[in-house]
Amino acid sequence: MVLVLLSAVFSFAWATVGLPASLLLGPMVAGIVLGANGVRLSVPRPAYLSAQATIGAMVSASITPAIVAMFAQHWLLFTAVVLATLLGGAALGWLLSRWGLIAGPTAVYGTSPGAAAAMVLQAEANGADMRLVAFMQYLRVLMVVTTCALVARFWAGDAGVHPPGAPWGAAVDWGHLALLVLLAGLSQQAARRLRVPAWGLLGPMIVLSALHATGVLEIELPRWLLAAAYALLGWSIGLTFRRDVLLHAWRSVPVVAGAAACLILFCAALGGCLMLAAKVDALTAYLATSPGGLDSVAVIAASTPQVDLPFVLALQSLRLVFAIAAAPLIARLVVRYSPHLRR
């Protein structure tokens, strides 16, 4: 109850100042407050998967055949930006370890932009500090989400932000909603069996996007359902900041936060290059190159009408797949061929 009440208070505060995705940021901050004060809560896995499916469906409502053309037109540019992001994160981790700011391979695994769960497991298997890697990964996600929300708010202005979804009081077609829920659940399970990366989000997003883009299925989600999904996602991020992890990583906080800020600035510079090469607006390029959190960035981008949502989702989806498939390999190679990381 305290978590829910705090989430409502923080969400109202974010909404009052006009920040996008206030229904995501409020629960995230509430989760941090409780988690950092020793409250042992976590989002149940079925609830988290349901939230991912809902956000996947929300994203699908914005997908049209234009996104396929976007991939075909910019695939080489997108691939170059994604690889630059991954290599930039690896180089930053290498420098942190080389300068002795964070010991050993922990720095390399902690600064990788994406695939947080995979990085934590890789870190444990390669002798890194698993708790510090987890802290570095989730602090970066927190900073990325907060920065994206602030940039979108002050760039778009008061008139440029609105929550996605149908109005709060809109009538609900329960039969149609049940069909969407069924299709999303089946898509998740099919993607899991096919071992699709990030299947909880990408499974429903791929299937429902195809159905929506071809005109087979209309997607309109009630605002209260999206609010519940945003809250679950915010809690899943915020509650990872446990007291024991924070105490363990306390001395490293300035370095970790500085490294995350450097990665965000590096990706913002990539966004500037992308803006010039792809002829998109600056806010779209910034959100598209943000280093992490496809689901969170999708919520923020969908809340800002002037953003080219298909462009953001195209690049972020590609980054997510590359991060899961290639980032662990890049980190292992950096550790293997860096003598100072194997002492």
C-alpha positions in Angstrom: 0.0 0.0 0.0 2.9 2.4 0.8 4.4 1.6 -2.6 1.1 2.3 -4.4 0.5 5.6 -2.4 4.1 6.8 -3.0 3.8 6.0 -6.7 0.6 8.0 -6.9 2.2 11.0 -5.2 5.3 11.0 -7.3 3.3 10.4 -10.5 1.1 13.5 -9.7 4.3 15.5 -9.0 5.8 14.5 -12.3 2.6 15.2 -14.2 2.3 18.6 -12.5 5.5 19.8 -14.0 4.5 18.3 -17.4 7.0 15.5 -17.7 6.1 12.7 -20.1 5.7 9.2 -18.8 4.9 10.4 -15.3 3.0 7.1 -14.7 6.3 5.3 -15.3 8.6 7.7 -13.5 6.5 8.0 -10.3 6.4 4.3 -9.6 10.1 4.0 -10.4 11.1 6.7 -7.9 8.7 5.1 -5.3 10.4 1.7 -5.9 13.8 3.3 -5.3 12.7 4.9 -2.1 11.3 1.7 -0.7 14.1 -0.6 -2.1 16.8 1.7 -0.7 15.2 1.6 2.7 15.3 -2.2 3.0 11.8 -3.1 1.8 12.1 -6.5 0.2 9.6 -6.3 -2.7 9.8 -7.4 -6.3 7.4 -7.5 -9.2 6.2 -11.1 -9.8 7.4 -12.5 -13.1 3.9 -13.1 -14.6 3.0 -9.5 -13.8 6.2 -8.2 -15.4 5.6 -10.2 -18.5 2.0 -8.9 -18.7 3.4 -5.3 -18.5 5.9 -6.0 -21.3 3.1 -7.5 -23.4 0.9 -4.4 -22.8 3.7 -2.0 -23.8 4.5 -4.2 -26.8 0.8 -3.8 -27.8 0.9 -0.1 -27.2 4.0 0.2 -29.5 2.3 -2.0 -32.1 -0.5 0.5 -32.4 2.0 3.0 -33.8 3.6 0.6 -36.3 2.8 1.0 -40.0 4.4 -0.3 -43.2 6.5 2.8 -43.0 8.7 1.2 -40.3 9.6 -1.6 -42.7 10.6 0.9 -45.3 12.5 2.7 -42.6 14.6 -0.4 -42.0 15.2 -0.9 -45.7 16.2 2.7 -46.2 18.5 3.1 -43.2 19.7 -0.4 -42.3 23.4 0.4 -42.9 23.2 3.7 -40.9 21.3 2.0 -38.1 23.8 -0.8 -37.9 26.7 1.6 -37.7 25.1 3.6 -34.9 24.3 0.5 -32.9 27.8 -0.9 -33.3 29.3 2.4 -32.3 27.1 2.4 -29.2 28.3 -1.1 -28.1 31.9 -0.4 -28.9 31.8 3.0 -27.1 30.4 1.3 -24.0 33.2 -1.3 -24.1 35.9 1.3 -24.6 34.5 3.3 -21.6 34.7 0.2 -19.4 38.2 -0.5 -20.6 39.3 3.0 -19.7 37.7 2.8 -16.2 39.5 -0.4 -15.5 42.8 0.8 -17.0 42.8 3.9 -14.9 42.0 1.8 -11.8 38.6 3.5 -11.1 36.8 0.2 -11.1 38.7 -3.0 -10.7 39.1 -5.7 -13.3 36.4 -6.9 -15.8 33.6 -5.4 -13.6 34.0 -2.0 -15.5 33.6 -3.7 -18.9 30.5 -5.6 -18.0 29.0 -2.7 -16.1 29.2 -0.2 -18.9 27.8 -2.3 -21.7 24.8 -0.5 -23.1 22.0 -3.1 -22.8 21.3 -6.7 -22.0 21.6 -6.0 -18.2 20.5 -9.5 -17.1 22.9 -11.2 -19.6 25.8 -8.9 -18.4 25.2 -9.8 -14.8 25.4 -13.5 -15.6 28.5 -13.0 -17.8 30.1 -11.0 -15.0 29.6 -13.7 -12.4 31.1 -16.3 -14.8 34.2 -14.2 -15.5 35.2 -13.2 -12.0 33.7 -9.7 -11.9 31.8 -8.2 -9.0 28.2 -9.3 -9.9 26.5 -6.9 -7.5 28.5 -3.9 -8.7 27.8 -4.8 -12.3 24.0 -5.0 -11.5 24.2 -1.6 -9.8 26.0 0.0 -12.8 23.5 -1.4 -15.3 20.4 -0.4 -13.4 21.7 3.0 -12.5 22.4 3.6 -16.2 18.8 2.6 -17.0 17.5 5.0 -14.3 19.6 7.9 -15.6 18.6 7.2 -19.2 14.9 7.1 -18.4 15.1 10.3 -16.3 17.2 12.2 -18.8 15.0 11.2 -21.8 11.9 12.4 -19.9 13.5 15.7 -19.0 14.8 16.3 -22.5 11.4 15.4 -24.1 9.6 17.7 -21.6 11.8 20.8 -22.1 12.3 20.2 -25.8 8.7 19.5 -26.7 7.2 22.1 -24.3 3.9 22.0 -22.4 1.8 21.5 -25.6 4.0 18.7 -26.9 3.4 16.1 -24.2 0.4 13.8 -23.8 -0.2 10.3 -22.4 -0.8 7.6 -25.0 -3.9 5.5 -25.0 -7.7 6.1 -25.0 -9.1 8.7 -22.6 -9.6 7.6 -19.0 -13.4 7.5 -19.2 -13.6 5.9 -22.7 -15.9 2.8 -23.1 -14.0 -0.5 -23.3 -14.8 -3.2 -25.9 -14.1 -6.1 -23.5 -14.3 -8.7 -26.3 -11.7 -6.9 -28.4 -9.5 -6.3 -25.3 -9.7 -10.0 -24.5 -8.6 -10.9 -28.0 -5.6 -8.5 -27.7 -4.7 -10.1 -24.4 -4.9 -13.6 -25.9 -2.9 -12.7 -28.9 -0.2 -11.0 -26.8 0.0 -14.0 -24.5 0.3 -16.5 -27.4 2.9 -14.3 -29.1 5.0 -14.2 -25.9 5.0 -18.0 -25.6 5.7 -18.5 -29.3 8.6 -16.1 -29.1 9.9 -17.8 -25.9 9.9 -21.2 -27.7 11.7 -19.7 -30.7 14.2 -18.1 -28.3 13.6 -14.6 -29.6 15.7 -12.1 -27.7 13.7 -10.1 -25.1 10.7 -12.3 -26.1 8.4 -10.9 -23.4 8.4 -7.5 -25.3 9.4 -8.3 -28.8 7.0 -11.3 -29.3 3.8 -9.3 -28.9 5.3 -6.3 -30.6 6.2 -8.2 -33.7 3.0 -10.2 -34.1 0.6 -7.4 -33.2 2.5 -4.9 -35.3 2.2 -7.2 -38.3 -1.6 -7.6 -37.7 -2.0 -3.9 -37.2 0.1 -2.8 -40.2 -1.9 -5.1 -42.5 -5.2 -3.8 -41.3 -6.3 -7.1 -39.8 -6.4 -5.8 -36.2 -7.1 -2.5 -34.6 -5.3 -1.7 -31.4 -6.6 0.7 -28.8 -5.8 0.1 -25.2 -7.6 1.7 -22.2 -5.6 4.3 -20.3 -5.9 2.4 -17.0 -4.3 -0.7 -18.5 -1.4 1.3 -19.8 -1.0 3.0 -16.4 -0.9 -0.4 -14.6 1.8 -1.6 -17.1 3.9 1.5 -16.6 3.7 1.1 -12.8 4.8 -2.5 -13.0 7.7 -1.5 -15.3 8.7 1.4 -13.0 8.6 -0.8 -9.9 10.7 -3.5 -11.7 13.4 -0.9 -12.2 13.2 1.0 -8.9 13.0 -2.0 -6.6 16.3 -3.3 -7.9 18.0 -0.6 -5.9 18.3 -2.6 -2.6 20.1 -1.3 0.5 22.8 -4.0 0.5 23.7 -3.3 -3.1 23.7 0.4 -2.5 26.0 0.1 0.5 28.3 -2.2 -1.4 28.5 0.2 -4.3 28.4 3.4 -2.3 32.1 4.4 -2.9 31.7 3.8 -6.6 28.6 5.9 -7.1 30.4 9.0 -8.5 32.5 6.9 -10.9 29.5 4.8 -12.0 27.2 7.9 -12.4 30.0 9.7 -14.3 30.5 6.7 -16.6 26.7 6.5 -17.3 26.6 10.2 -18.1 29.6 9.9 -20.5 27.8 7.1 -22.3 24.6 9.1 -22.5 26.6 12.1 -23.9 28.3 9.8 -26.4 25.0 8.5 -27.6 23.7 12.0 -27.8 26.6 12.8 -30.1 25.7 9.8 -32.2 22.2 11.2 -32.3 23.5 14.4 -33.7 25.3 12.5 -36.5 22.1 10.5 -37.1 20.0 13.7 -37.3 22.3 15.0 -40.1 22.5 11.7 -42.0 18.9 10.6 -41.8 17.3 14.0 -41.9 15.2 13.6 -38.7 14.5 16.1 -36.0 16.9 16.3 -33.0 14.5 14.9 -30.4 13.7 11.9 -32.5 17.5 11.2 -33.0 18.2 11.7 -29.3 15.5 9.2 -28.2 16.5 6.7 -30.9 20.1 6.6 -29.8 19.5 6.5 -26.0 21.6 3.7 -24.5 19.0 1.3 -23.0 15.4 0.7 -22.1 13.4 0.1 -25.2 10.2 -0.2 -23.3 10.8 2.9 -21.2 12.0 5.0 -24.2 8.9 3.8 -26.2 6.6 5.1 -23.4 8.4 8.5 -23.5 8.4 8.7 -27.3 4.7 7.7 -27.5 3.9 10.5 -25.0 5.6 13.2 -27.2 3.6 13.7 -30.5 6.3 15.5 -32.4 8.6 12.5 -32.2 8.9 10.1 -35.2 7.9 7.0 -33.2 8.5 4.4 -35.9 12.1 5.7 -36.4 12.8 5.6 -32.7 11.4 2.1 -32.4 13.2 0.8 -35.4 16.6 1.9 -34.1 15.9 0.9 -30.5 14.7 -2.5 -31.5 17.8 -3.1 -33.5 20.0 -1.9 -30.6 18.2 -4.3 -28.2 18.7 -7.3 -30.5 22.4 -6.4 -31.0 23.0 -5.8 -27.3 21.6 -9.2 -26.4 23.4 -11.0 -29.2 26.7 -9.1 -29.4 27.4 -7.2 -26.2 28.3 -10.2 -24.1 30.7 -11.4 -26.8 32.3 -7.9 -27.1 32.8 -7.8 -23.4 34.3 -11.2 -23.3 36.7 -10.3 -26.1 37.8 -7.1 -24.4 38.5 -9.0 -21.1 40.3 -11.8 -22.9 42.7 -9.5 -24.9 43.3 -7.0 -22.1 46.2 -8.3 -19.9 45.4 -5.9 -17.0 41.8 -7.3 -16.8 43.1 -10.9 -16.3 45.4 -10.3 -13.4 
